[in-house]
Amino acid sequence: MPADSARRPRLQFSLRTFLVVSCALGVGLGVLGQLFLRYPEVFFVVVSLLSFAVPFLLAIGTIFWIGLGTRPAWSTPICARCRHDMRPAGPGRATSCRECGADLTGPGAVLFVRARGRRWGLVVWAGVLAAVPFVGTGVLMVVRQRAGPGPGALGLLSTQELIQQQLPKQIDQPWVWRELESRLQAGTLSQQDVDDAVKALVSHMTATRPKGWNSPLHWQNRFVNAAVQAGMISDAVLFALCDGFYGPKPVIQPLARLREGQQGLNVEVECGSPWSGQSGPGLELLWQVDRVLLDGKPVKVQQNHKSGQRWTGRYEGGLKAGDHEVTVEVECAYVDPSKLIGLNAGDLPKDRWPQARKRWKQSVSAPLKVYTPGESVVSLTTDPSRKPRPSGGIRIDRLVVQPDRDGRKKIILKVEFAEGLAVPLSYDVAVAIAGQTVKLGQLWMVQSGTSRAQGGTQLEASVDALDPSIRSADVLLTPNPRPIEHRPEVSDIWGEPTTLRGVPIERLDLEIKPAG
């Protein structure tokens, strides 16, 4: 074998090194595969780190290894004068250079040089490190393209994993529903898959809002409508979805309190959802009140209004004191929206309903309390922790005097209620002005959460005359439960009288000049 070949360094690996590297690669790929299948988000993070951080660390390690490592080096003897290769003769056999005749026995006459050659192993290693970021980035791009938009690599999950694992976590987000819609359009979903997805939605709706969704199906609507049009939802599951969206049954709004001998009972029923036309469950709900029963007996009720989700009627008969029950019988139907084109579904009578997917009758009941004429319904409270502030919970907006007919004067009081009151208010209102007390009427307010019901925010009364010098008055607020006792949610009101003194008067009556 030539000396050059024998001395040239070669890239060699031992069997042990090969086995260790193979095992490490196998374990690493196995871990990445499990992350890819079970935790795609973690997989993307790990691959990103491996693509950029690992090559950098390995490059640094390689530099340290080369710098700190030692290895034997082969060298070649040459003539110091002419650089002739002395290997054929050997340095111990010649005393003079064959080429130039120089004496080789003196100091520095023979030089020894190292033939390094190209270190192809390091070149290959550098190429691998340089390629890793590009390969990692390419892998991520391919995987993300197959995974689809949104978090979680949803496109790589099986349909059952998508529905059972990801859908409950992201049921109010668009990503899973878009992926399901894409698979539905591609024909890769079975009816059972669609039913399973809709069942998960129904469970969420009924657990979150058991009385009806009362909101659009923001992200689910497109998938649901596509499935309904394709006939991919079973009737039982579709009807369950409609029940969860519209509510399981109509609702009678709380009935006003009545006293014995008082004529007239208003009944209000709500059914359905205002969002069905924009983002509903794929079927329209039609409904109609058939009749109203009082203590199990039908009574004549005049319908006042029927539109969309609201029906109101009035019973004009009197009621005896005691506990009663009002029952409303309703007929309902689920109809394909395509059959309602050109029709006003909100007030369509049932004899004009199109053929329905489902049609049924149901009844709902509500208690009614009728009090004796002298019975206390609403009590007065003076609990300091509930005291309305400021000034009895009332702020005077304007107190105005205008000219009235026949030379009289009209006093107009406009008020506003304070925010965040912890107690209902109900007052008789009067003004003390020019030595007389003028009754203006009654006002009331009850707040429940973010909603508020109120009455009497502008009151008026007339007086015969009012001296032009009168520029202020006192407003008197006297608690009176009667104006608010019809509200079933009110059990007490604020019970302390309040006087708002020195309220300025706008004398607009004095600005009008006589004609001529």
C-alpha positions as CSV (number, residue, x, y, z in Angstrom):
1,M,0.0,0.0,0.0
2,P,1.4,3.4,-0.9
3,A,2.6,5.5,2.0
4,D,0.2,8.3,1.2
5,S,-2.8,6.0,1.5
6,A,-1.6,4.5,4.7
7,R,-1.1,7.9,6.3
8,R,-4.3,9.7,5.0
9,P,-6.9,10.2,7.8
10,R,-10.3,8.6,7.2
11,L,-13.8,9.2,8.6
12,Q,-14.5,6.0,10.6
13,F,-17.3,5.0,13.0
14,S,-17.2,2.1,15.5
15,L,-20.1,-0.4,15.7
16,R,-20.8,0.9,19.2
17,T,-21.1,4.5,18.0
18,F,-23.4,3.4,15.1
19,L,-25.7,1.5,17.5
20,V,-25.8,4.4,20.0
21,V,-26.6,7.0,17.3
22,S,-29.2,4.7,15.8
23,C,-30.9,4.1,19.2
24,A,-30.9,7.8,20.0
25,L,-32.4,8.7,16.6
26,G,-35.1,6.0,17.0
27,V,-36.1,7.2,20.5
28,G,-36.1,10.8,19.3
29,L,-38.3,10.1,16.3
30,G,-40.6,7.9,18.4
31,V,-41.1,10.8,20.9
32,L,-41.7,13.3,18.1
33,G,-44.3,10.9,16.6
34,Q,-46.2,10.6,19.9
35,L,-46.2,14.4,20.3
36,F,-47.4,14.8,16.7
37,L,-50.4,12.5,17.3
38,R,-51.3,13.5,20.8
39,Y,-50.0,17.0,21.4
40,P,-49.6,18.7,18.0
41,E,-49.0,22.2,19.5
42,V,-46.0,20.8,21.6
43,F,-44.8,19.0,18.4
44,F,-44.5,22.3,16.5
45,V,-42.7,24.0,19.4
46,V,-40.2,21.1,19.8
47,V,-39.5,20.8,16.0
48,S,-39.0,24.6,15.8
49,L,-36.4,24.4,18.7
50,L,-34.7,21.4,17.2
51,S,-34.4,23.1,13.8
52,F,-32.6,26.1,15.1
53,A,-31.2,25.7,18.6
54,V,-29.7,22.2,18.2
55,P,-27.6,22.9,15.1
56,F,-26.2,26.0,16.9
57,L,-25.3,24.0,20.0
58,L,-23.8,21.1,18.0
59,A,-21.7,23.6,16.0
60,I,-20.3,25.1,19.2
61,G,-19.6,21.6,20.6
62,T,-17.8,20.6,17.4
63,I,-15.5,23.7,17.6
64,F,-14.6,22.8,21.2
65,W,-14.0,19.2,20.3
66,I,-11.6,20.1,17.5
67,G,-9.8,22.7,19.6
68,L,-9.3,20.6,22.6
69,G,-8.8,17.2,20.9
70,T,-5.4,15.8,19.8
71,R,-4.6,13.3,17.1
72,P,-1.4,11.8,15.6
73,A,0.0,13.6,12.5
74,W,2.0,12.1,9.7
75,S,4.9,14.3,8.2
76,T,7.1,14.3,5.1
77,P,10.9,15.1,5.0
78,I,11.9,17.7,2.4
79,C,15.1,19.5,1.5
80,A,15.3,22.9,3.2
81,R,16.9,24.5,0.1
82,C,14.9,23.1,-2.8
83,R,11.9,21.5,-1.1
84,H,12.6,18.2,-2.8
85,D,10.8,15.2,-1.3
86,M,13.3,13.0,0.5
87,R,11.0,10.0,1.2
88,P,12.3,7.7,-1.6
89,A,15.7,7.6,0.0
90,G,14.7,8.2,3.6
91,P,16.3,10.8,5.9
92,G,18.7,8.3,7.5
93,R,20.1,7.1,4.2
94,A,21.2,10.2,2.4
95,T,23.7,12.9,3.4
96,S,23.1,15.2,0.5
97,C,20.0,16.2,-1.6
98,R,19.8,14.3,-4.8
99,E,18.2,17.3,-6.5
100,C,20.5,20.2,-5.5
101,G,23.3,18.5,-3.7
102,A,22.8,20.4,-0.4
103,D,24.4,18.9,2.7
104,L,21.6,17.3,4.7
105,T,23.6,16.6,7.9
106,G,23.6,20.2,9.2
107,P,21.0,21.7,11.5
108,G,17.8,22.7,9.6
109,A,18.9,21.1,6.4
110,V,15.8,18.8,6.4
111,L,12.3,20.1,7.0
112,F,9.3,18.0,8.1
113,V,5.9,19.1,6.8
114,R,2.4,17.8,7.6
115,A,0.1,16.9,4.7
116,R,-3.3,17.8,6.1
117,G,-5.5,17.2,3.1
118,R,-9.3,18.0,3.2
119,R,-11.3,16.9,6.2
120,W,-14.4,15.6,4.5
121,G,-16.0,14.5,7.8
122,L,-16.1,18.1,9.0
123,V,-17.4,19.3,5.7
124,V,-20.3,16.7,5.8
125,W,-21.0,17.7,9.4
126,A,-21.2,21.4,8.5
127,G,-23.5,20.5,5.7
128,V,-25.8,18.6,8.0
129,L,-25.9,21.4,10.5
130,A,-26.6,23.9,7.8
131,A,-29.4,21.8,6.4
132,V,-31.2,21.1,9.6
133,P,-33.0,24.5,9.9
134,F,-34.2,24.3,6.3
135,V,-35.4,20.7,6.7
136,G,-37.2,21.5,10.0
137,T,-38.9,24.6,8.5
138,G,-40.0,22.5,5.5
139,V,-41.4,19.8,7.8
140,L,-43.3,22.4,9.7
141,M,-44.7,23.9,6.6
142,V,-45.9,20.6,5.2
143,V,-47.3,19.5,8.5
144,R,-49.2,22.8,9.0
145,Q,-50.6,22.7,5.5
146,R,-52.0,19.2,6.2
147,A,-53.1,20.2,9.7
148,G,-55.3,23.0,8.4
149,P,-55.9,26.5,9.9
150,G,-56.2,27.1,13.6
151,P,-54.6,25.6,16.7
152,G,-54.2,21.9,17.4
153,A,-53.4,20.4,14.0
154,L,-57.0,19.5,13.6
155,G,-56.6,18.3,10.0
156,L,-54.3,15.5,11.2
157,L,-56.8,14.1,13.8
158,S,-59.2,11.3,13.1
159,T,-62.9,12.3,13.0
160,Q,-63.6,10.6,16.3
161,E,-60.6,12.3,18.0
162,L,-61.7,15.6,16.5
163,I,-65.3,15.3,17.9
164,Q,-64.5,13.6,21.2
165,Q,-61.3,15.3,22.2
166,Q,-61.1,18.7,20.6
167,L,-64.8,19.7,20.0
168,P,-65.7,19.9,23.8
169,K,-62.7,22.2,24.3
170,Q,-63.4,24.5,21.4
171,I,-67.1,24.3,21.0
172,D,-67.6,28.1,21.0
173,Q,-64.6,28.6,18.6
174,P,-64.6,28.4,14.8
175,W,-61.7,25.9,14.2
176,V,-63.3,22.5,14.9
177,W,-66.5,23.5,13.1
178,R,-64.6,24.7,10.0
179,E,-62.7,21.4,9.9
180,L,-65.9,19.4,10.3
181,E,-67.6,21.5,7.5
182,S,-64.6,20.8,5.3
183,R,-64.8,17.1,5.9
184,L,-68.6,17.2,5.4
185,Q,-68.1,18.8,2.0
186,A,-65.4,16.3,1.1
187,G,-67.8,13.5,1.9
188,T,-65.6,11.9,4.6
189,L,-68.2,12.3,7.5
190,S,-70.9,9.7,8.2
191,Q,-74.3,10.5,9.6
192,Q,-73.1,9.1,12.9
193,D,-70.2,11.5,12.9
194,V,-72.5,14.4,12.2
195,D,-74.9,13.3,14.9
196,D,-72.1,12.9,17.4
197,A,-70.9,16.5,16.7
198,V,-74.4,17.9,17.0
199,K,-75.1,16.0,20.2
200,A,-72.0,17.6,21.8
201,L,-73.4,21.0,20.8
202,V,-76.8,20.2,22.2
203,S,-75.2,19.0,25.5
204,H,-73.3,22.3,25.7
205,M,-76.4,24.4,25.0
206,T,-78.7,22.7,27.4
207,A,-76.1,22.7,30.2
208,T,-75.2,26.4,29.6
209,R,-78.7,27.8,28.9
210,P,-81.4,25.2,29.7
211,K,-84.3,27.6,28.9
212,G,-83.1,28.2,25.4
213,W,-80.0,29.5,23.6
214,N,-81.3,33.0,22.9
215,S,-78.2,33.8,20.9
216,P,-76.9,33.2,17.4
217,L,-75.0,30.0,16.6
218,H,-72.0,32.0,15.5
219,W,-69.6,29.3,14.4
220,Q,-71.8,26.2,14.3
221,N,-74.4,27.6,11.9
222,R,-72.7,26.8,8.6
223,F,-71.9,23.3,9.5
224,V,-75.4,22.6,10.9
225,N,-77.1,24.1,7.8
226,A,-74.8,22.2,5.4
227,A,-75.6,19.0,7.3
228,V,-79.4,19.7,7.2
229,Q,-79.3,20.4,3.5
230,A,-77.3,17.2,2.9
231,G,-79.7,15.2,5.0
232,M,-76.8,14.1,7.2
233,I,-78.5,14.8,10.6
234,S,-81.0,12.3,12.0
235,D,-84.4,13.7,12.8
236,A,-84.1,12.9,16.6
237,V,-80.8,14.8,16.8
238,L,-82.0,17.7,14.7
239,F,-85.1,18.1,16.9
240,A,-83.0,18.0,20.0
241,L,-80.9,20.8,18.6
242,C,-84.0,22.8,17.8
243,D,-85.3,22.3,21.4
244,G,-81.9,23.4,22.8
245,F,-81.9,26.5,20.5
246,Y,-85.6,27.6,20.9
247,G,-86.1,26.3,24.4
248,P,-87.9,23.2,25.5
249,K,-91.3,24.9,26.0
250,P,-93.0,28.3,25.9
251,V,-92.7,30.6,28.9
252,I,-95.5,32.5,30.7
253,Q,-94.0,35.8,31.9
254,P,-94.7,36.5,35.6
255,L,-98.3,37.5,36.1
256,A,-99.2,40.8,37.7
257,R,-100.6,40.8,41.2
258,L,-104.3,41.4,41.4
259,R,-106.8,42.3,44.1
260,E,-110.2,40.9,44.4
261,G,-112.7,42.8,42.4
262,Q,-110.1,44.2,40.0
263,Q,-111.0,43.6,36.4
264,G,-108.5,42.5,33.8
265,L,-105.6,40.1,33.7
266,N,-102.8,40.4,31.1
267,V,-101.1,37.2,30.0
268,E,-97.8,37.3,28.1
269,V,-96.2,34.2,26.5
270,E,-92.8,34.0,24.9
271,C,-91.6,31.2,22.6
272,G,-88.8,30.7,20.2
273,S,-85.7,32.8,19.4
274,P,-85.2,36.1,17.6
275,W,-82.0,34.7,16.0
276,S,-83.5,31.8,14.0
277,G,-83.6,33.7,10.8
278,Q,-80.0,34.8,10.9
279,S,-78.1,32.0,12.6
280,G,-80.5,29.2,13.6
281,P,-80.5,25.4,13.8
282,G,-81.8,24.8,10.2
283,L,-85.5,24.6,11.0
284,E,-88.0,27.4,11.8
285,L,-90.3,27.2,14.8
286,L,-93.9,28.1,14.2
287,W,-96.3,28.4,17.2
288,Q,-99.8,29.6,18.1
289,V,-101.7,29.9,21.4
290,D,-104.8,27.7,21.2
291,R,-106.5,28.6,24.4
292,V,-106.1,29.8,28.0
293,L,-107.4,28.0,31.1
294,L,-108.0,29.4,34.5
295,D,-107.9,26.8,37.3
296,G,-108.4,24.2,34.6
297,K,-111.3,25.8,32.9
298,P,-111.1,27.5,29.5
299,V,-111.7,31.3,29.6
300,K,-112.2,33.9,26.9
301,V,-109.0,35.8,26.3
302,Q,-108.7,38.6,23.7
303,Q,-105.4,38.4,21.8
304,N,-103.7,41.8,21.9
305,H,-100.5,41.0,20.0
306,K,-98.7,38.2,18.2
307,S,-95.4,38.7,16.5
308,G,-92.3,36.6,16.4
309,Q,-91.5,35.3,19.9
310,R,-94.2,37.2,21.8
311,W,-98.0,36.8,22.4
312,T,-100.2,38.9,24.7
313,G,-103.8,38.5,25.6
314,R,-106.2,39.9,28.2
315,Y,-108.9,38.3,30.3
316,E,-111.5,40.8,31.4
317,G,-113.2,38.7,34.1
318,G,-112.9,39.3,37.9
319,L,-111.2,36.8,40.2
320,K,-111.7,35.8,43.8
321,A,-109.0,36.2,46.4
322,G,-106.7,33.2,46.7
323,D,-104.3,31.1,44.7
324,H,-105.0,30.4,41.1
325,E,-103.3,28.7,38.1
326,V,-103.2,30.0,34.6
327,T,-102.5,27.5,31.8
328,V,-101.7,28.2,28.2
329,E,-102.1,25.6,25.5
330,V,-99.8,26.0,22.5
331,E,-99.4,24.3,19.2
332,C,-95.9,24.2,17.7
333,A,-94.2,23.0,14.5
334,Y,-90.7,22.7,13.0
335,V,-90.7,23.7,9.3
336,D,-88.0,23.8,6.7
337,P,-87.2,27.5,6.0
338,S,-87.4,27.0,2.3
339,K,-91.2,26.4,2.6
340,L,-91.7,29.8,4.3
341,I,-90.5,31.9,1.4
342,G,-92.7,34.9,1.0
343,L,-94.6,34.3,4.2
344,N,-94.4,36.1,7.6
345,A,-93.7,33.2,9.9
346,G,-94.1,35.4,13.0
347,D,-97.9,35.7,12.8
348,L,-98.8,32.9,10.3
349,P,-102.0,31.2,11.6
350,K,-101.7,27.5,12.0
351,D,-104.3,26.6,9.3
352,R,-101.8,28.1,6.8
353,W,-98.7,26.4,8.1
354,P,-96.7,24.4,5.4
355,Q,-96.0,20.7,5.9
356,A,-93.9,20.4,9.1
357,R,-91.0,18.1,9.9
358,K,-92.5,17.8,13.4
359,R,-95.8,19.1,14.9
360,W,-96.9,18.9,18.5
361,K,-99.0,20.4,21.3
362,Q,-97.9,21.4,24.8
363,S,-99.1,23.4,27.7
364,V,-97.4,25.6,30.3
365,S,-98.8,26.9,33.6
366,A,-98.0,29.8,36.0
367,P,-99.3,30.6,39.5
368,L,-101.6,33.7,40.1
369,K,-102.1,35.3,43.5
370,V,-105.2,37.4,44.1
371,Y,-105.3,39.5,47.2
372,T,-108.2,40.9,49.3
373,P,-108.8,44.7,49.0
374,G,-107.2,45.4,52.4
375,E,-104.4,42.8,52.3
376,S,-100.8,44.0,52.5
377,V,-98.9,43.0,49.3
378,V,-95.7,45.1,49.5
379,S,-94.0,46.1,52.8
380,L,-91.9,49.1,53.7
381,T,-88.3,48.8,54.6
382,T,-85.9,51.3,56.3
383,D,-82.8,49.0,56.3
384,P,-79.8,51.4,56.4
385,S,-77.8,49.1,54.2
386,R,-80.4,49.5,51.4
387,K,-81.0,53.2,51.7
388,P,-81.2,54.8,48.2
389,R,-78.8,57.5,47.6
390,P,-78.8,60.3,46.8
391,S,-82.1,61.9,48.0
392,G,-84.3,58.9,48.0
393,G,-82.8,57.5,44.8
394,I,-84.3,60.4,42.7
395,R,-82.6,63.2,40.8
396,I,-84.7,66.1,39.6
397,D,-84.0,66.7,35.9
398,R,-86.4,69.7,35.5
399,L,-89.2,71.5,37.3
400,V,-91.0,73.7,34.8
401,V,-94.0,76.0,34.8
402,Q,-95.8,76.4,31.5
403,P,-99.0,78.4,30.6
404,D,-102.1,76.2,30.5
405,R,-105.6,76.8,29.2
406,D,-107.9,79.5,30.6
407,G,-104.9,81.3,32.2
408,R,-104.0,78.4,34.5
409,K,-100.4,77.3,35.1
410,K,-99.1,73.8,34.4
411,I,-96.4,72.4,36.7
412,I,-94.2,69.8,35.0
413,L,-91.7,67.6,37.0
414,K,-89.2,65.4,35.1
415,V,-87.1,63.0,37.2
416,E,-84.4,60.4,36.8
417,F,-83.7,57.4,39.0
418,A,-80.2,56.7,40.5
419,E,-78.1,53.8,39.2
420,G,-77.5,50.6,41.2
421,L,-80.3,50.9,43.7
422,A,-80.6,48.0,46.1
423,V,-84.3,48.6,46.9
424,P,-87.4,49.3,44.7
425,L,-89.0,52.7,44.9
426,S,-92.6,53.7,44.8
427,Y,-93.7,57.2,45.8
428,D,-96.6,59.6,45.8
429,V,-95.1,62.9,44.4
430,A,-96.2,66.4,45.3
431,V,-94.6,69.9,45.2
432,A,-94.9,72.5,48.0
433,I,-95.1,75.8,46.1
434,A,-96.4,79.2,47.1
435,G,-97.9,78.0,50.4
436,Q,-99.8,75.1,48.8
437,T,-99.2,71.4,48.1
438,V,-99.8,70.3,44.6
439,K,-100.2,66.5,44.0
440,L,-98.4,65.5,40.7
441,G,-99.0,61.7,40.7
442,Q,-97.0,58.6,41.4
443,L,-93.7,57.1,40.2
444,W,-92.0,53.7,40.7
445,M,-88.9,51.8,39.8
446,V,-87.6,48.3,40.2
447,Q,-84.2,47.1,39.1
448,S,-83.3,43.4,38.5
449,G,-79.7,42.8,37.5
450,T,-79.1,45.0,34.4
451,S,-82.8,45.4,33.6
452,R,-85.0,48.1,35.0
453,A,-88.8,48.7,34.9
454,Q,-90.1,52.1,35.9
455,G,-93.1,54.5,35.5
456,G,-94.0,58.1,36.2
457,T,-90.7,59.8,35.3
458,Q,-92.7,62.9,34.0
459,L,-95.6,64.1,36.1
460,E,-97.9,67.1,35.6
461,A,-100.6,69.1,37.4
462,S,-102.3,72.5,37.0
463,V,-102.9,75.3,39.4
464,D,-105.1,78.4,39.0
465,A,-102.3,81.0,39.4
466,L,-98.7,81.3,40.4
467,D,-97.0,84.5,41.5
468,P,-94.2,85.6,39.1
469,S,-91.7,85.8,42.0
470,I,-91.9,82.1,42.8
471,R,-88.7,80.6,41.5
472,S,-88.2,77.5,43.6
473,A,-90.2,74.7,45.3
474,D,-89.9,71.6,47.5
475,V,-90.5,68.2,46.0
476,L,-92.2,65.7,48.4
477,L,-91.7,62.0,48.0
478,T,-94.1,59.8,50.1
479,P,-93.7,56.0,50.0
480,N,-96.8,54.2,48.6
481,P,-96.7,50.5,47.7
482,R,-99.8,50.6,45.6
483,P,-98.3,51.8,42.3
484,I,-95.7,49.0,42.3
485,E,-97.6,46.1,43.9
486,H,-98.5,44.7,40.4
487,R,-94.9,43.8,39.9
488,P,-94.5,40.1,41.1
489,E,-90.8,40.5,41.8
490,V,-91.3,43.3,44.4
491,S,-91.7,42.4,48.0
492,D,-90.8,45.7,49.7
493,I,-90.0,49.3,48.9
494,W,-88.0,52.1,50.6
495,G,-90.2,53.3,53.4
496,E,-88.8,56.7,54.5
497,P,-90.4,60.0,53.2
498,T,-88.0,62.3,51.4
499,T,-88.1,66.1,50.8
500,L,-86.0,67.7,48.1
501,R,-85.8,71.3,49.1
502,G,-85.2,74.4,47.0
503,V,-85.6,72.9,43.6
504,P,-85.2,75.7,41.0
505,I,-88.2,76.3,38.8
506,E,-88.0,77.2,35.1
507,R,-90.7,79.9,34.6
508,L,-91.3,79.4,30.9
509,D,-94.8,80.8,31.3
510,L,-93.3,84.2,31.9
511,E,-91.4,84.2,28.6
512,I,-94.6,84.3,26.6
513,K,-95.7,87.8,25.7
514,P,-99.4,88.7,25.2
515,A,-100.4,89.2,21.6
516,G,-100.7,92.8,20.3
